[in-house]
Structures are given as structure tokens and as C-alpha cells.
Amino acid sequence: MSHSVSSERSLKICVRFFCRKPKTGILMLNMGGPEKLEDVHDFLLRLFMDTDLMQLPVQ
């Protein structure tokens, strides 16, 4: 096998296994909710401001 064919093969392996974009998933949770319409604002504020809830990487 010539050197250029070997290099091309190595590059294809790199692209195939190491250089791909990471897969993206969707996480869906049922975390309850407010009982009254008036409670929606406070519920969402507490939910999105809670730094201890979960931290996910952002792409």
C-alpha cells in the first residue's frame, strides 16, 4: 500500500470516528407545575433561576 493511500485511509478513519459533531438529544421531564394561572410567573422564575436543578452543556 502506498504512503498516500495509507494517509488517506487514516484521514477517513479520523473523520469517521473522532471528528464528527456530537449528537444532540432532547431531555423531557415532568416537574409538576403551578395550580393557578397567577402562579405561572413565579413557578417559571424559580424553575429557570434554580442553579442547583441541573446543568446541561449548551451547544
N, CA, C, O and CB atoms as a CASP TS submission, in Angstrom:
PFRMAT TS
TARGET T0000
AUTHOR 0000-0000-0000
METHOD Language model
MODEL 1
PARENT N/A
ATOM      1  N   MET     1       0.857  -1.176   0.000  1.00  0.00           N
ATOM      2  CA  MET     1       0.000   0.000   0.000  1.00  0.00           C
ATOM      3  C   MET     1       0.899   1.233   0.000  1.00  0.00           C
ATOM      4  O   MET     1       1.840   1.322   0.789  1.00  0.00           O
ATOM      5  CB  MET     1      -0.973   0.001   1.232  1.00  0.00           C
ATOM      6  N   SER     2       0.611   2.168  -0.872  1.00  0.00           N
ATOM      7  CA  SER     2       1.454   3.352  -0.955  1.00  0.00           C
ATOM      8  C   SER     2       1.193   4.288   0.217  1.00  0.00           C
ATOM      9  O   SER     2       0.189   4.167   0.919  1.00  0.00           O
ATOM     10  CB  SER     2       1.219   4.081  -2.274  1.00  0.00           C
ATOM     11  N   HIS     3       2.108   5.213   0.413  1.00  0.00           N
ATOM     12  CA  HIS     3       2.016   6.150   1.535  1.00  0.00           C
ATOM     13  C   HIS     3       0.769   7.031   1.437  1.00  0.00           C
ATOM     14  O   HIS     3       0.094   7.258   2.441  1.00  0.00           O
ATOM     15  CB  HIS     3       3.267   7.027   1.592  1.00  0.00           C
ATOM     16  N   SER     4       0.456   7.530   0.229  1.00  0.00           N
ATOM     17  CA  SER     4      -0.698   8.428   0.088  1.00  0.00           C
ATOM     18  C   SER     4      -2.015   7.703   0.343  1.00  0.00           C
ATOM     19  O   SER     4      -2.944   8.291   0.898  1.00  0.00           O
ATOM     20  CB  SER     4      -0.714   9.051  -1.305  1.00  0.00           C
ATOM     21  N   VAL     5      -2.110   6.439  -0.053  1.00  0.00           N
ATOM     22  CA  VAL     5      -3.322   5.663   0.204  1.00  0.00           C
ATOM     23  C   VAL     5      -3.472   5.427   1.694  1.00  0.00           C
ATOM     24  O   VAL     5      -4.577   5.503   2.231  1.00  0.00           O
ATOM     25  CB  VAL     5      -3.289   4.320  -0.553  1.00  0.00           C
ATOM     26  N   SER     6      -2.358   5.139   2.370  1.00  0.00           N
ATOM     27  CA  SER     6      -2.379   4.927   3.810  1.00  0.00           C
ATOM     28  C   SER     6      -2.792   6.203   4.542  1.00  0.00           C
ATOM     29  O   SER     6      -3.582   6.144   5.485  1.00  0.00           O
ATOM     30  CB  SER     6      -1.005   4.455   4.299  1.00  0.00           C
ATOM     31  N   SER     7      -2.273   7.343   4.124  1.00  0.00           N
ATOM     32  CA  SER     7      -2.624   8.619   4.750  1.00  0.00           C
ATOM     33  C   SER     7      -4.094   8.951   4.529  1.00  0.00           C
ATOM     34  O   SER     7      -4.776   9.441   5.429  1.00  0.00           O
ATOM     35  CB  SER     7      -1.745   9.745   4.200  1.00  0.00           C
ATOM     36  N   GLU     8      -4.568   8.676   3.320  1.00  0.00           N
ATOM     37  CA  GLU     8      -5.978   8.938   3.021  1.00  0.00           C
ATOM     38  C   GLU     8      -6.879   8.053   3.874  1.00  0.00           C
ATOM     39  O   GLU     8      -7.917   8.497   4.363  1.00  0.00           O
ATOM     40  CB  GLU     8      -6.267   8.708   1.524  1.00  0.00           C
ATOM     41  N   ARG     9      -6.480   6.814   4.045  1.00  0.00           N
ATOM     42  CA  ARG     9      -7.259   5.888   4.876  1.00  0.00           C
ATOM     43  C   ARG     9      -7.275   6.358   6.333  1.00  0.00           C
ATOM     44  O   ARG     9      -8.317   6.316   6.986  1.00  0.00           O
ATOM     45  CB  ARG     9      -6.680   4.455   4.781  1.00  0.00           C
ATOM     46  N   SER    10      -6.139   6.798   6.837  1.00  0.00           N
ATOM     47  CA  SER    10      -6.062   7.304   8.213  1.00  0.00           C
ATOM     48  C   SER    10      -6.952   8.528   8.396  1.00  0.00           C
ATOM     49  O   SER    10      -7.607   8.679   9.427  1.00  0.00           O
ATOM     50  CB  SER    10      -4.609   7.652   8.578  1.00  0.00           C
ATOM     51  N   LEU    11      -6.971   9.392   7.399  1.00  0.00           N
ATOM     52  CA  LEU    11      -7.810  10.584   7.471  1.00  0.00           C
ATOM     53  C   LEU    11      -9.288  10.203   7.510  1.00  0.00           C
ATOM     54  O   LEU    11     -10.057  10.781   8.277  1.00  0.00           O
ATOM     55  CB  LEU    11      -7.531  11.510   6.279  1.00  0.00           C
ATOM     56  N   LYS    12      -9.686   9.238   6.692  1.00  0.00           N
ATOM     57  CA  LYS    12     -11.082   8.788   6.695  1.00  0.00           C
ATOM     58  C   LYS    12     -11.466   8.205   8.047  1.00  0.00           C
ATOM     59  O   LYS    12     -12.576   8.433   8.528  1.00  0.00           O
ATOM     60  CB  LYS    12     -11.313   7.748   5.594  1.00  0.00           C
ATOM     61  N   ILE    13     -10.563   7.458   8.658  1.00  0.00           N
ATOM     62  CA  ILE    13     -10.829   6.887   9.982  1.00  0.00           C
ATOM     63  C   ILE    13     -11.001   8.008  10.999  1.00  0.00           C
ATOM     64  O   ILE    13     -11.904   7.960  11.835  1.00  0.00           O
ATOM     65  CB  ILE    13      -9.684   5.932  10.415  1.00  0.00           C
ATOM     66  N   CYS    14     -10.135   9.017  10.929  1.00  0.00           N
ATOM     67  CA  CYS    14     -10.237  10.156  11.853  1.00  0.00           C
ATOM     68  C   CYS    14     -11.581  10.851  11.700  1.00  0.00           C
ATOM     69  O   CYS    14     -12.263  11.118  12.689  1.00  0.00           O
ATOM     70  CB  CYS    14      -9.092  11.161  11.610  1.00  0.00           C
ATOM     71  N   VAL    15     -11.953  11.137  10.482  1.00  0.00           N
ATOM     72  CA  VAL    15     -13.212  11.837  10.231  1.00  0.00           C
ATOM     73  C   VAL    15     -14.386  10.995  10.688  1.00  0.00           C
ATOM     74  O   VAL    15     -15.345  11.515  11.257  1.00  0.00           O
ATOM     75  CB  VAL    15     -13.356  12.183   8.745  1.00  0.00           C
ATOM     76  N   ARG    16     -14.315   9.706  10.443  1.00  0.00           N
ATOM     77  CA  ARG    16     -15.437   8.826  10.764  1.00  0.00           C
ATOM     78  C   ARG    16     -15.649   8.670  12.264  1.00  0.00           C
ATOM     79  O   ARG    16     -16.792   8.654  12.720  1.00  0.00           O
ATOM     80  CB  ARG    16     -15.219   7.469  10.141  1.00  0.00           C
ATOM     81  N   PHE    17     -14.578   8.555  13.041  1.00  0.00           N
ATOM     82  CA  PHE    17     -14.705   8.224  14.454  1.00  0.00           C
ATOM     83  C   PHE    17     -14.411   9.372  15.413  1.00  0.00           C
ATOM     84  O   PHE    17     -14.959   9.392  16.516  1.00  0.00           O
ATOM     85  CB  PHE    17     -13.806   7.103  14.767  1.00  0.00           C
ATOM     86  N   PHE    18     -13.584  10.310  15.041  1.00  0.00           N
ATOM     87  CA  PHE    18     -13.136  11.312  16.005  1.00  0.00           C
ATOM     88  C   PHE    18     -13.559  12.738  15.668  1.00  0.00           C
ATOM     89  O   PHE    18     -13.641  13.574  16.568  1.00  0.00           O
ATOM     90  CB  PHE    18     -11.655  11.259  16.115  1.00  0.00           C
ATOM     91  N   CYS    19     -13.822  13.031  14.441  1.00  0.00           N
ATOM     92  CA  CYS    19     -14.046  14.414  14.026  1.00  0.00           C
ATOM     93  C   CYS    19     -15.512  14.728  13.763  1.00  0.00           C
ATOM     94  O   CYS    19     -15.817  15.756  13.159  1.00  0.00           O
ATOM     95  CB  CYS    19     -13.245  14.710  12.793  1.00  0.00           C
ATOM     96  N   ARG    20     -16.418  13.872  14.198  1.00  0.00           N
ATOM     97  CA  ARG    20     -17.843  14.107  13.982  1.00  0.00           C
ATOM     98  C   ARG    20     -18.384  15.119  14.984  1.00  0.00           C
ATOM     99  O   ARG    20     -17.819  15.322  16.059  1.00  0.00           O
ATOM    100  CB  ARG    20     -18.624  12.793  14.084  1.00  0.00           C
ATOM    101  N   LYS    21     -19.483  15.744  14.607  1.00  0.00           N
ATOM    102  CA  LYS    21     -20.185  16.611  15.552  1.00  0.00           C
ATOM    103  C   LYS    21     -20.822  15.730  16.619  1.00  0.00           C
ATOM    104  O   LYS    21     -21.234  14.607  16.327  1.00  0.00           O
ATOM    105  CB  LYS    21     -21.263  17.495  14.829  1.00  0.00           C
ATOM    106  N   PRO    22     -20.908  16.219  17.840  1.00  0.00           N
ATOM    107  CA  PRO    22     -21.575  15.421  18.877  1.00  0.00           C
ATOM    108  C   PRO    22     -23.068  15.308  18.579  1.00  0.00           C
ATOM    109  O   PRO    22     -23.671  16.215  18.005  1.00  0.00           O
ATOM    110  CB  PRO    22     -21.355  16.046  20.277  1.00  0.00           C
ATOM    111  N   LYS    23     -23.643  14.193  18.974  1.00  0.00           N
ATOM    112  CA  LYS    23     -25.080  14.009  18.790  1.00  0.00           C
ATOM    113  C   LYS    23     -25.825  14.882  19.792  1.00  0.00           C
ATOM    114  O   LYS    23     -25.337  15.144  20.891  1.00  0.00           O
ATOM    115  CB  LYS    23     -25.478  12.514  18.955  1.00  0.00           C
ATOM    116  N   THR    24     -26.994  15.320  19.403  1.00  0.00           N
ATOM    117  CA  THR    24     -27.831  16.143  20.269  1.00  0.00           C
ATOM    118  C   THR    24     -29.039  15.336  20.703  1.00  0.00           C
ATOM    119  O   THR    24     -29.676  14.674  19.883  1.00  0.00           O
ATOM    120  CB  THR    24     -28.268  17.445  19.552  1.00  0.00           C
ATOM    121  N   GLY    25     -29.354  15.389  21.978  1.00  0.00           N
ATOM    122  CA  GLY    25     -30.520  14.685  22.499  1.00  0.00           C
ATOM    123  C   GLY    25     -31.505  15.668  23.098  1.00  0.00           C
ATOM    124  O   GLY    25     -31.185  16.835  23.323  1.00  0.00           O
ATOM    125  N   ILE    26     -32.682  15.192  23.345  1.00  0.00           N
ATOM    126  CA  ILE    26     -33.727  16.003  23.973  1.00  0.00           C
ATOM    127  C   ILE    26     -34.088  15.356  25.302  1.00  0.00           C
ATOM    128  O   ILE    26     -34.403  14.168  25.355  1.00  0.00           O
ATOM    129  CB  ILE    26     -34.990  16.136  23.048  1.00  0.00           C
ATOM    130  N   LEU    27     -34.041  16.128  26.355  1.00  0.00           N
ATOM    131  CA  LEU    27     -34.377  15.654  27.690  1.00  0.00           C
ATOM    132  C   LEU    27     -35.729  16.236  28.076  1.00  0.00           C
ATOM    133  O   LEU    27     -35.899  17.454  28.128  1.00  0.00           O
ATOM    134  CB  LEU    27     -33.276  16.046  28.729  1.00  0.00           C
ATOM    135  N   MET    28     -36.680  15.364  28.342  1.00  0.00           N
ATOM    136  CA  MET    28     -38.021  15.819  28.719  1.00  0.00           C
ATOM    137  C   MET    28     -38.319  15.333  30.133  1.00  0.00           C
ATOM    138  O   MET    28     -38.185  14.147  30.435  1.00  0.00           O
ATOM    139  CB  MET    28     -39.102  15.301  27.711  1.00  0.00           C
ATOM    140  N   LEU    29     -38.721  16.254  30.984  1.00  0.00           N
ATOM    141  CA  LEU    29     -39.032  15.932  32.372  1.00  0.00           C
ATOM    142  C   LEU    29     -40.403  16.479  32.739  1.00  0.00           C
ATOM    143  O   LEU    29     -40.803  17.541  32.261  1.00  0.00           O
ATOM    144  CB  LEU    29     -37.956  16.496  33.319  1.00  0.00           C
ATOM    145  N   ASN    30     -41.109  15.763  33.575  1.00  0.00           N
ATOM    146  CA  ASN    30     -42.355  16.274  34.138  1.00  0.00           C
ATOM    147  C   ASN    30     -42.035  16.709  35.563  1.00  0.00           C
ATOM    148  O   ASN    30     -41.840  15.878  36.451  1.00  0.00           O
ATOM    149  CB  ASN    30     -43.518  15.189  34.098  1.00  0.00           C
ATOM    150  N   MET    31     -41.985  18.007  35.767  1.00  0.00           N
ATOM    151  CA  MET    31     -41.580  18.538  37.065  1.00  0.00           C
ATOM    152  C   MET    31     -42.740  19.215  37.776  1.00  0.00           C
ATOM    153  O   MET    31     -42.537  20.070  38.638  1.00  0.00           O
ATOM    154  CB  MET    31     -40.430  19.520  36.900  1.00  0.00           C
ATOM    155  N   GLY    32     -43.932  18.837  37.419  1.00  0.00           N
ATOM    156  CA  GLY    32     -45.083  19.473  38.039  1.00  0.00           C
ATOM    157  C   GLY    32     -45.337  20.828  37.423  1.00  0.00           C
ATOM    158  O   GLY    32     -44.782  21.164  36.376  1.00  0.00           O
ATOM    159  N   GLY    33     -46.163  21.588  38.064  1.00  0.00           N
ATOM    160  CA  GLY    33     -46.479  22.904  37.541  1.00  0.00           C
ATOM    161  C   GLY    33     -47.377  23.663  38.484  1.00  0.00           C
ATOM    162  O   GLY    33     -47.835  23.128  39.493  1.00  0.00           O
ATOM    163  N   PRO    34     -47.625  24.911  38.151  1.00  0.00           N
ATOM    164  CA  PRO    34     -48.483  25.740  39.000  1.00  0.00           C
ATOM    165  C   PRO    34     -49.933  25.276  38.914  1.00  0.00           C
ATOM    166  O   PRO    34     -50.373  24.738  37.897  1.00  0.00           O
ATOM    167  CB  PRO    34     -48.374  27.223  38.596  1.00  0.00           C
ATOM    168  N   GLU    35     -50.655  25.492  39.991  1.00  0.00           N
ATOM    169  CA  GLU    35     -52.066  25.096  40.022  1.00  0.00           C
ATOM    170  C   GLU    35     -52.976  26.189  39.478  1.00  0.00           C
ATOM    171  O   GLU    35     -54.049  25.900  38.948  1.00  0.00           O
ATOM    172  CB  GLU    35     -52.483  24.743  41.443  1.00  0.00           C
ATOM    173  N   LYS    36     -52.550  27.450  39.608  1.00  0.00           N
ATOM    174  CA  LYS    36     -53.376  28.571  39.149  1.00  0.00           C
ATOM    175  C   LYS    36     -52.589  29.406  38.145  1.00  0.00           C
ATOM    176  O   LYS    36     -51.359  29.445  38.187  1.00  0.00           O
ATOM    177  CB  LYS    36     -53.839  29.450  40.347  1.00  0.00           C
ATOM    178  N   LEU    37     -53.299  30.065  37.254  1.00  0.00           N
ATOM    179  CA  LEU    37     -52.671  30.915  36.254  1.00  0.00           C
ATOM    180  C   LEU    37     -51.807  31.997  36.901  1.00  0.00           C
ATOM    181  O   LEU    37     -50.757  32.361  36.370  1.00  0.00           O
ATOM    182  CB  LEU    37     -53.733  31.552  35.369  1.00  0.00           C
ATOM    183  N   GLU    38     -52.246  32.499  38.027  1.00  0.00           N
ATOM    184  CA  GLU    38     -51.490  33.559  38.712  1.00  0.00           C
ATOM    185  C   GLU    38     -50.130  33.065  39.212  1.00  0.00           C
ATOM    186  O   GLU    38     -49.227  33.868  39.447  1.00  0.00           O
ATOM    187  CB  GLU    38     -52.302  34.105  39.889  1.00  0.00           C
ATOM    188  N   ASP    39     -49.979  31.749  39.376  1.00  0.00           N
ATOM    189  CA  ASP    39     -48.736  31.184  39.912  1.00  0.00           C
ATOM    190  C   ASP    39     -47.694  30.884  38.834  1.00  0.00           C
ATOM    191  O   ASP    39     -46.563  30.522  39.158  1.00  0.00           O
ATOM    192  CB  ASP    39     -49.043  29.920  40.673  1.00  0.00           C
ATOM    193  N   VAL    40     -48.060  31.029  37.557  1.00  0.00           N
ATOM    194  CA  VAL    40     -47.160  30.642  36.461  1.00  0.00           C
ATOM    195  C   VAL    40     -45.866  31.447  36.482  1.00  0.00           C
ATOM    196  O   VAL    40     -44.783  30.873  36.365  1.00  0.00           O
ATOM    197  CB  VAL    40     -47.859  30.824  35.113  1.00  0.00           C
ATOM    198  N   HIS    41     -45.958  32.749  36.628  1.00  0.00           N
ATOM    199  CA  HIS    41     -44.755  33.595  36.604  1.00  0.00           C
ATOM    200  C   HIS    41     -43.761  33.182  37.681  1.00  0.00           C
ATOM    201  O   HIS    41     -42.582  32.979  37.394  1.00  0.00           O
ATOM    202  CB  HIS    41     -45.133  35.068  36.787  1.00  0.00           C
ATOM    203  N   ASP    42     -44.223  33.058  38.900  1.00  0.00           N
ATOM    204  CA  ASP    42     -43.323  32.686  39.999  1.00  0.00           C
ATOM    205  C   ASP    42     -42.764  31.277  39.813  1.00  0.00           C
ATOM    206  O   ASP    42     -41.597  31.026  40.116  1.00  0.00           O
ATOM    207  CB  ASP    42     -44.058  32.781  41.341  1.00  0.00           C
ATOM    208  N   PHE    43     -43.588  30.361  39.318  1.00  0.00           N
ATOM    209  CA  PHE    43     -43.127  28.993  39.075  1.00  0.00           C
ATOM    210  C   PHE    43     -41.992  28.982  38.053  1.00  0.00           C
ATOM    211  O   PHE    43     -40.951  28.367  38.286  1.00  0.00           O
ATOM    212  CB  PHE    43     -44.293  28.108  38.586  1.00  0.00           C
ATOM    213  N   LEU    44     -42.187  29.654  36.933  1.00  0.00           N
ATOM    214  CA  LEU    44     -41.153  29.678  35.895  1.00  0.00           C
ATOM    215  C   LEU    44     -39.904  30.412  36.366  1.00  0.00           C
ATOM    216  O   LEU    44     -38.787  30.004  36.048  1.00  0.00           O
ATOM    217  CB  LEU    44     -41.691  30.333  34.626  1.00  0.00           C
ATOM    218  N   LEU    45     -40.084  31.477  37.110  1.00  0.00           N
ATOM    219  CA  LEU    45     -38.936  32.218  37.636  1.00  0.00           C
ATOM    220  C   LEU    45     -38.094  31.328  38.543  1.00  0.00           C
ATOM    221  O   LEU    45     -36.872  31.285  38.406  1.00  0.00           O
ATOM    222  CB  LEU    45     -39.403  33.469  38.402  1.00  0.00           C
ATOM    223  N   ARG    46     -38.730  30.624  39.459  1.00  0.00           N
ATOM    224  CA  ARG    46     -37.994  29.719  40.358  1.00  0.00           C
ATOM    225  C   ARG    46     -37.343  28.577  39.579  1.00  0.00           C
ATOM    226  O   ARG    46     -36.220  28.175  39.882  1.00  0.00           O
ATOM    227  CB  ARG    46     -38.936  29.146  41.437  1.00  0.00           C
ATOM    228  N   LEU    47     -38.049  28.058  38.578  1.00  0.00           N
ATOM    229  CA  LEU    47     -37.535  26.938  37.792  1.00  0.00           C
ATOM    230  C   LEU    47     -36.269  27.319  37.035  1.00  0.00           C
ATOM    231  O   LEU    47     -35.272  26.598  37.091  1.00  0.00           O
ATOM    232  CB  LEU    47     -38.596  26.449  36.814  1.00  0.00           C
ATOM    233  N   PHE    48     -36.301  28.441  36.330  1.00  0.00           N
ATOM    234  CA  PHE    48     -35.168  28.809  35.482  1.00  0.00           C
ATOM    235  C   PHE    48     -34.048  29.516  36.236  1.00  0.00           C
ATOM    236  O   PHE    48     -32.940  29.621  35.711  1.00  0.00           O
ATOM    237  CB  PHE    48     -35.641  29.686  34.367  1.00  0.00           C
ATOM    238  N   MET    49     -34.297  29.995  37.429  1.00  0.00           N
ATOM    239  CA  MET    49     -33.251  30.639  38.220  1.00  0.00           C
ATOM    240  C   MET    49     -32.561  29.663  39.169  1.00  0.00           C
ATOM    241  O   MET    49     -31.568  30.021  39.802  1.00  0.00           O
ATOM    242  CB  MET    49     -33.836  31.793  39.010  1.00  0.00           C
ATOM    243  N   ASP    50     -33.063  28.452  39.277  1.00  0.00           N
ATOM    244  CA  ASP    50     -32.506  27.456  40.199  1.00  0.00           C
ATOM    245  C   ASP    50     -31.243  26.846  39.597  1.00  0.00           C
ATOM    246  O   ASP    50     -31.323  26.015  38.693  1.00  0.00           O
ATOM    247  CB  ASP    50     -33.549  26.346  40.514  1.00  0.00           C
ATOM    248  N   THR    51     -30.076  27.258  40.098  1.00  0.00           N
ATOM    249  CA  THR    51     -28.809  26.748  39.562  1.00  0.00           C
ATOM    250  C   THR    51     -28.515  25.331  40.029  1.00  0.00           C
ATOM    251  O   THR    51     -27.670  24.656  39.440  1.00  0.00           O
ATOM    252  CB  THR    51     -27.667  27.662  39.963  1.00  0.00           C
ATOM    253  N   ASP    52     -29.189  24.864  41.072  1.00  0.00           N
ATOM    254  CA  ASP    52     -28.964  23.503  41.558  1.00  0.00           C
ATOM    255  C   ASP    52     -29.832  22.472  40.842  1.00  0.00           C
ATOM    256  O   ASP    52     -29.633  21.271  41.019  1.00  0.00           O
ATOM    257  CB  ASP    52     -29.228  23.439  43.045  1.00  0.00           C
ATOM    258  N   LEU    53     -30.776  22.919  40.047  1.00  0.00           N
ATOM    259  CA  LEU    53     -31.697  21.995  39.394  1.00  0.00           C
ATOM    260  C   LEU    53     -30.951  21.043  38.467  1.00  0.00           C
ATOM    261  O   LEU    53     -30.960  19.834  38.698  1.00  0.00           O
ATOM    262  CB  LEU    53     -32.759  22.765  38.612  1.00  0.00           C
ATOM    263  N   MET    54     -30.316  21.554  37.438  1.00  0.00           N
ATOM    264  CA  MET    54     -29.491  20.742  36.554  1.00  0.00           C
ATOM    265  C   MET    54     -28.662  21.660  35.680  1.00  0.00           C
ATOM    266  O   MET    54     -29.057  22.784  35.367  1.00  0.00           O
ATOM    267  CB  MET    54     -30.359  19.792  35.690  1.00  0.00           C
ATOM    268  N   GLN    55     -27.521  21.161  35.302  1.00  0.00           N
ATOM    269  CA  GLN    55     -26.664  21.908  34.394  1.00  0.00           C
ATOM    270  C   GLN    55     -26.402  21.019  33.191  1.00  0.00           C
ATOM    271  O   GLN    55     -25.863  19.921  33.328  1.00  0.00           O
ATOM    272  CB  GLN    55     -25.326  22.350  35.087  1.00  0.00           C
ATOM    273  N   LEU    56     -26.781  21.489  32.024  1.00  0.00           N
ATOM    274  CA  LEU    56     -26.564  20.749  30.793  1.00  0.00           C
ATOM    275  C   LEU    56     -25.598  21.532  29.917  1.00  0.00           C
ATOM    276  O   LEU    56     -25.614  22.763  29.929  1.00  0.00           O
ATOM    277  CB  LEU    56     -27.902  20.487  30.053  1.00  0.00           C
ATOM    278  N   PRO    57     -24.763  20.841  29.161  1.00  0.00           N
ATOM    279  CA  PRO    57     -23.885  21.574  28.239  1.00  0.00           C
ATOM    280  C   PRO    57     -24.712  22.231  27.138  1.00  0.00           C
ATOM    281  O   PRO    57     -25.702  21.669  26.669  1.00  0.00           O
ATOM    282  CB  PRO    57     -22.822  20.628  27.622  1.00  0.00           C
ATOM    283  N   VAL    58     -24.304  23.394  26.746  1.00  0.00           N
ATOM    284  CA  VAL    58     -25.009  24.125  25.702  1.00  0.00           C
ATOM    285  C   VAL    58     -24.184  24.045  24.429  1.00  0.00           C
ATOM    286  O   VAL    58     -22.979  24.295  24.443  1.00  0.00           O
ATOM    287  CB  VAL    58     -25.264  25.608  26.116  1.00  0.00           C
ATOM    288  N   GLN    59     -24.832  23.701  23.341  1.00  0.00           N
ATOM    289  CA  GLN    59     -24.111  23.613  22.059  1.00  0.00           C
ATOM    290  C   GLN    59     -24.361  24.852  21.254  1.00  0.00           C
ATOM    291  O   GLN    59     -23.847  24.980  20.142  1.00  0.00           O
ATOM    292  CB  GLN    59     -24.534  22.370  21.258  1.00  0.00           C
TER
END
